[in-house]
Amino acid sequence: VPRQETAGPNRFAGGQMVDQRITAEFQVIIVTHAQAARSELPSEELKALVDKVKGALIGWKIPGTELPVEYAGGQLLSAGGREAVWACRFRTAYHERTQVQ
């Protein structure tokens, strides 16, 4: 799920080109049994799912980006009811380049 994009300043301010580095963040939402989030330590089920997602994405180079994917953290979104919802956040970067009109 796309989460956030942050744009840096134009590297060619005042020129005929706009070139900005964009840091893009996205997250993978993991849903598991609620008991996975109720104990002091995460359940083995939740940990296994988080490890699997991180293992698949960390270091992957998305086509069109300049940096491999990095892990940006995780957060419990919900633990009520019958499900626990955890978000794993990731980031990468690319350049947005446009000729000035």
Secondary structure, 3 states (H helix, E strand, C coil): CEEEEEECCCCCCCCCEEEEEEEEEEEEEEEEECHHHHCCCCCHHHHHHHHHHHHHHCCCCCCCCCCCCEEEEEEEEECCCCEEEEEEEEEEEEEEEEECC
